[in-house]
Amino acid sequence: MVALLLTLTPVHAQVMSLQQCIDSAMVNERRVCMAEIDMQIADERTGELRGALLPKLRGMVDYKYYTDLPYQLMPASIFGGPAGTYRDIQFGTPQNIAANLALQIPLYDPASFSAVQVGKEAAAMAAIQHERTREDVVMEVSAVYYNVQILQSRLAFLDSNVVNAAALVRTLELLHEQALARRTDVDRIALQLDQLTTQRTQVQGQYEQVLDGLKVLTGMPLDASLSVDTTAPEKKEMTNTVTGTTTQRRMADQALRLKNAELRTMKRARLPGISGQGMYGTTGFGPLEADDHFNFYPIGYLGLQLQVPIFQGTILAHRIKSKKFELQRTELQRDALLDKENVERRGVQRQLTIAEQVITNNTAQLALAERIRRSTMAQHAQGLATVPDLILAEQSEHEAQMNYLNALVNLRKAQLELQRLNGVLLKTEQP
């Protein structure tokens, strides 16, 4: 039986193991590449938020040409006029030039500090999403790889069955020529041969289609020649002990931390902020006198600025309440996810136990069906078995082959799903 599973490797085809396909998909799969870009975007946004805590230095150059000089009211008593009256005066120069450097240093900005923490939590969420994407790719590549293995094994079985049926047709043709077999017996086996040939053509088409899907996942060109390892099912030692946490659970926990960070940021928007300020520059007035020169005068100061949010309307209060509701909903989602994973883990463990038992039984049944077919053919050659007995033996072997392949699929799926639920899918070396 195992020999049959190893007979259908195309000549000159590149044979790739499952781990090789996974490694290639991790490099070429666009979803993984996009998840990596999302991580980089999240890191850059965190850096952007950190930049709000750094000192800001701005350079400013200002030039003004007054078509009408500004007016100012001066007490008339300065010019000898009556008290309590004012006189409008235009003063200044038509052209003003200012060049200044302004420095602002955030000393205490609770909202910005919290925003940086939100950025860190968002970056951590992007990292977990990247890992989950990689897990999805591992699951998909593994499923497609196993499907290719199963179809390749089916083709090997069908090739063997076609050879056996063709040999039986030739034998019955000779017996019919010697009047030792009826024509209907020959036609029955010939019909079975045609059905097997048609079935093989269908399976070959499915095999090529699934193989194309594997090529796309691994980044190989569609015209590349590719084949997969065909191995007997492995009996891995699986345990109920949870050795890790699923990425979905970690994403739920991280979502809670992100919501908490966002809530803290909103609350800290009510706190005052202090920043240091400074400016140094020069201002020029002109033109003056006959040579049209400018007079420049320095200006500079240092100071502190305190900003106290006194009343910002009810917008912030409603945002805080809304965020609290979102936090409660996220907690409920996390708890529901935990219950779901516990139920799924128990169910998959039962499926795995059953699949291991079924694969053992079907392996024995397949070997028994092969012996029955060979024994029936030997009895038919001796005239002790009829053609219906041969057909029944052939059909029993075909059914045993399909049961074996279906059990193999169920075993592979249960193994993958349990690895995912135990949080070790990316840590477990693939067969």
Disulfide bonds with the S-S distance in Angstrom:
none
